Structure formats: structure tokens, C-alpha cells
Amino acid sequence: MSYQNMDYALKLCDYTHSSFPDLPLQYLRCLIIVSCNEGISISDISQKIGSPLSTTSRIISALENRRQMGEAYNLLQIDLNPFDNRQKLISLSPKGRNFICQLDKAMA
């Protein structure tokens, strides 16, 4: 890995830690996947991060508004698929969109 890539990774970690000191890396991966795929399903996120559906669902809940321990992050929102009410579609909340925008600026 090049120095430039390492510097980029370090900036990503530093900015995220300054905004959300207790945000696990797996949560950040999920958040970035959603930011690149607005309206993605939980099962698709699960496949992309390589975690069981139950783990992914728990991560989504914490990134939305239902965290088991501590305050929820409120970075995601969950909507029902208008064509299939059994499927939940995940997108960034306004707070999540702002965080990703600030993260993008910090990476420049």
C-alpha cells in the first residue's frame, strides 16, 4: 500500500474518531456502503460487508435510532419499499448525509 493510501486511511480514521469516538469500523463500513447505494436493502448490505443478516440488522438499528447501549447515531433512516412492504430500504438521514459530506471534505 502506498504512503498516499495510508495517509488517506489515517485521515478517514481520525475524522471518524473525532466525530464518533466509539463508532466501530464495521459500522463505518456499513455507513459508507449506504452512502454509495442509497435505498439499499439490509440483505444487500449484509452481503457487501460479509456479516450475517442478524448482525447487519443490529448495525443498521444502531446507526438509525435504536442502539442497545448508549445513544443512537441517527445516521441512517429506514423506509419500507413501496412495492414490497416486507423489504426495508436503507438511506442516509440528514445527519448521516452531513457526516459523509464533512468526511469527504476532510479527505480532500
Backbone bond lengths (Angstrom), bond angles and torsions (degrees), N, CA, C in turn:
res aa  C-N    CA-C-N  psi(-1)  N-CA   C-N-CA  omega(-1)  CA-C   N-CA-C  phi
1 M - - - 1.453 - - 1.528 107.89 -
2 S 1.306 117.23 137.69 1.459 121.63 -177.12 1.529 110.99 -77.48
3 Y 1.320 114.78 161.88 1.464 120.90 176.96 1.523 110.37 -58.55
4 Q 1.336 117.19 -39.61 1.463 121.47 -179.05 1.530 110.46 -62.03
5 N 1.330 117.07 -42.80 1.465 120.69 178.56 1.524 111.31 -66.15
6 M 1.321 116.56 -39.51 1.466 120.44 178.62 1.524 110.58 -65.14
7 D 1.329 116.41 -41.19 1.459 121.11 178.44 1.523 110.08 -62.55
8 Y 1.327 117.07 -41.32 1.462 122.19 178.61 1.538 110.19 -62.42
9 A 1.319 116.13 -45.78 1.466 120.78 179.80 1.534 110.87 -62.50
10 L 1.319 116.32 -40.10 1.458 120.56 179.39 1.528 110.95 -66.05
11 K 1.329 117.75 -41.36 1.464 121.37 176.68 1.525 110.62 -61.14
12 L 1.323 116.20 -42.69 1.460 121.57 178.83 1.524 110.33 -59.20
13 C 1.315 116.62 -47.86 1.469 121.55 179.54 1.523 111.02 -63.80
14 D 1.326 116.74 -46.09 1.470 120.99 -177.90 1.519 112.12 -62.17
15 Y 1.333 116.92 -46.19 1.460 119.49 -178.87 1.525 110.59 -65.38
16 T 1.315 116.49 -44.32 1.464 120.11 -179.74 1.523 110.50 -61.92
17 H 1.323 116.39 -44.18 1.474 120.21 -179.75 1.531 111.23 -64.37
18 S 1.321 117.76 -35.95 1.463 119.39 179.32 1.526 111.61 -69.50
19 S 1.316 117.69 -29.73 1.465 121.84 -179.91 1.525 112.57 -86.25
20 F 1.334 115.60 -41.69 1.470 121.95 -177.29 1.528 108.21 -138.43
21 P 1.333 118.02 84.32 1.470 121.26 -173.09 1.526 115.10 -57.00
22 D 1.327 117.66 -27.21 1.470 119.54 -176.70 1.528 113.50 -106.60
23 L 1.332 117.84 15.78 1.465 121.25 -179.30 1.528 110.34 -76.32
24 P 1.326 117.65 115.04 1.471 120.04 178.98 1.535 111.98 -66.52
25 L 1.310 116.38 152.78 1.462 122.26 -179.35 1.528 111.44 -57.87
26 Q 1.317 117.09 -38.90 1.464 120.54 179.80 1.536 111.00 -62.57
27 Y 1.321 117.43 -34.24 1.458 121.48 177.22 1.525 109.59 -68.14
28 L 1.329 116.63 -42.05 1.462 120.87 178.55 1.522 110.51 -62.32
29 R 1.322 117.08 -43.25 1.465 120.65 177.53 1.527 110.32 -57.81
30 C 1.315 116.96 -44.62 1.456 122.11 179.49 1.523 110.05 -62.35
31 L 1.312 117.55 -44.48 1.451 122.16 -179.64 1.529 111.43 -61.76
32 I 1.313 117.00 -42.42 1.466 120.78 179.27 1.530 110.84 -66.62
33 I 1.325 116.83 -40.44 1.471 120.47 177.36 1.526 110.19 -60.34
34 V 1.325 117.23 -43.89 1.469 120.22 179.31 1.522 110.17 -65.29
35 S 1.327 117.36 -39.81 1.469 119.40 -178.78 1.529 111.52 -63.63
36 C 1.309 116.79 -28.48 1.476 121.15 178.79 1.524 112.45 -89.82
37 N 1.329 117.10 -10.87 1.470 121.59 -175.12 1.530 110.39 -141.34
38 E 1.323 117.13 59.15 1.472 120.21 -178.39 1.527 110.38 -53.66
39 G 1.337 116.31 135.45 1.457 121.22 -179.61 1.519 113.34 83.94
40 I 1.322 117.08 17.59 1.468 122.66 -179.97 1.537 109.97 -75.55
41 S 1.316 116.21 150.37 1.464 120.33 178.87 1.530 110.27 -84.56
42 I 1.308 115.93 159.39 1.465 120.84 178.66 1.526 110.35 -62.01
43 S 1.317 117.66 -39.48 1.469 119.74 -179.50 1.526 111.49 -65.80
44 D 1.331 117.51 -36.16 1.469 120.12 176.67 1.523 111.17 -67.71
45 I 1.329 117.25 -39.30 1.463 120.53 175.95 1.517 109.52 -62.18
46 S 1.320 116.53 -44.14 1.453 122.28 179.79 1.523 111.63 -55.93
47 Q 1.320 116.40 -44.18 1.466 120.90 178.34 1.519 111.26 -65.23
48 K 1.335 117.24 -41.38 1.461 121.10 -176.80 1.528 112.64 -69.04
49 I 1.341 117.99 -35.91 1.462 119.10 -179.78 1.528 112.12 -92.56
50 G 1.332 116.13 -8.48 1.457 119.72 176.48 1.516 113.99 71.89
51 S 1.325 116.36 33.87 1.458 121.63 179.10 1.520 110.00 -117.43
52 P 1.330 116.98 154.55 1.464 119.34 175.33 1.534 110.33 -60.21
53 L 1.305 115.86 153.13 1.458 121.82 -179.09 1.531 111.50 -56.47
54 S 1.326 117.64 -39.82 1.467 120.60 -179.38 1.529 111.58 -64.19
55 T 1.331 117.27 -39.80 1.466 121.59 177.65 1.516 110.29 -66.70
56 T 1.320 116.39 -44.56 1.459 121.26 179.61 1.523 110.35 -61.69
57 S 1.304 117.43 -41.87 1.458 121.67 178.93 1.529 111.05 -61.44
58 R 1.315 116.97 -40.64 1.466 121.97 178.15 1.537 110.37 -65.71
59 I 1.328 117.16 -40.49 1.465 121.39 177.64 1.527 110.04 -62.87
60 I 1.334 116.23 -46.68 1.464 121.38 179.25 1.527 110.18 -58.99
61 S 1.322 116.83 -44.51 1.462 120.78 179.46 1.524 111.82 -59.71
62 A 1.327 116.65 -42.91 1.468 120.62 179.37 1.522 111.15 -67.13
63 L 1.325 116.62 -37.84 1.462 120.13 179.25 1.527 111.64 -75.07
64 E 1.327 115.46 -17.91 1.466 119.30 175.77 1.526 107.41 -90.09
65 N 1.307 118.00 -103.65 1.467 119.03 -175.93 1.527 114.75 -139.52
66 R 1.328 117.69 17.87 1.465 120.24 -178.29 1.518 110.47 -132.71
67 R 1.295 116.68 82.57 1.463 121.22 179.92 1.520 109.14 -98.12
68 Q 1.333 117.27 138.28 1.463 121.30 -177.04 1.528 112.34 -66.09
69 M 1.327 116.60 -43.46 1.459 121.11 -178.82 1.523 107.88 -129.65
70 G 1.313 116.80 125.43 1.456 120.02 179.35 1.515 111.97 90.89
71 E 1.315 114.69 -178.84 1.455 121.33 -177.91 1.525 110.84 -79.37
72 A 1.325 116.29 140.08 1.465 120.78 178.45 1.530 109.81 -65.94
73 Y 1.328 116.07 153.33 1.464 121.00 -177.49 1.527 113.24 -80.20
74 N 1.331 117.83 -28.52 1.475 122.98 -179.68 1.524 112.83 57.04
75 L 1.333 117.15 38.37 1.461 122.04 -178.88 1.530 112.62 -99.15
76 L 1.327 116.87 -15.98 1.460 121.63 -179.27 1.509 110.65 -124.03
77 Q 1.321 115.77 160.25 1.456 121.11 170.54 1.521 108.42 -131.23
78 I 1.314 114.38 150.07 1.461 121.77 -177.92 1.522 108.63 -116.86
79 D 1.325 115.48 128.64 1.458 121.39 176.78 1.524 108.32 -126.43
80 L 1.321 115.35 151.18 1.461 119.64 174.85 1.519 108.93 -79.50
81 N 1.327 115.36 142.73 1.455 121.06 175.03 1.528 107.40 -64.82
82 P 1.334 118.46 123.65 1.470 119.56 -177.87 1.528 113.62 -64.22
83 F 1.328 117.45 -17.89 1.464 121.10 -179.55 1.520 112.85 -99.59
84 D 1.334 116.92 -13.12 1.461 121.80 -179.27 1.523 108.44 -152.54
85 N 1.315 117.19 96.48 1.470 122.12 -175.69 1.520 114.00 -63.73
86 R 1.327 117.52 -8.96 1.469 120.01 177.49 1.519 111.48 -81.20
87 Q 1.323 117.46 -17.37 1.461 121.96 -175.49 1.524 111.06 -103.24
88 K 1.329 115.50 133.02 1.459 121.88 176.86 1.526 108.98 -100.98
89 L 1.320 115.29 136.39 1.459 121.84 179.45 1.528 108.64 -110.99
90 I 1.315 115.95 132.62 1.455 122.07 -173.04 1.523 109.94 -107.10
91 S 1.318 115.93 133.84 1.463 121.40 175.89 1.526 108.97 -144.37
92 L 1.314 115.68 171.40 1.459 120.51 179.30 1.521 110.21 -74.55
93 S 1.316 116.60 141.92 1.463 121.78 170.49 1.528 106.86 -80.52
94 P 1.320 118.31 170.41 1.474 118.46 175.42 1.539 112.27 -55.97
95 K 1.323 117.43 -39.66 1.466 121.10 177.81 1.527 110.25 -64.81
96 G 1.319 117.17 -40.66 1.464 121.63 178.38 1.515 111.82 -65.83
97 R 1.326 116.45 -41.02 1.461 120.93 178.36 1.527 110.18 -63.33
98 N 1.332 116.59 -41.11 1.459 121.11 178.15 1.533 110.43 -64.53
99 F 1.330 117.17 -42.94 1.465 120.55 178.83 1.530 110.95 -61.08
100 I 1.325 117.70 -46.38 1.471 121.09 -179.81 1.527 110.05 -63.64
101 C 1.314 117.46 -39.61 1.470 121.17 178.19 1.530 110.30 -62.77
102 Q 1.327 117.15 -44.78 1.467 121.03 178.82 1.528 110.58 -67.60
103 L 1.311 117.26 -36.76 1.465 121.35 177.32 1.518 110.08 -63.49
104 D 1.326 116.50 -42.65 1.462 121.58 178.26 1.533 110.82 -60.87
105 K 1.321 116.65 -42.92 1.469 121.19 177.81 1.520 111.30 -64.42
106 A 1.324 116.78 -39.27 1.467 120.78 -179.92 1.529 111.69 -66.53
107 M 1.330 116.89 -26.51 1.457 121.34 -178.61 1.528 112.56 -80.27
108 A 1.343 116.55 -17.04 1.481 120.40 -177.33 1.514 112.07 -71.02
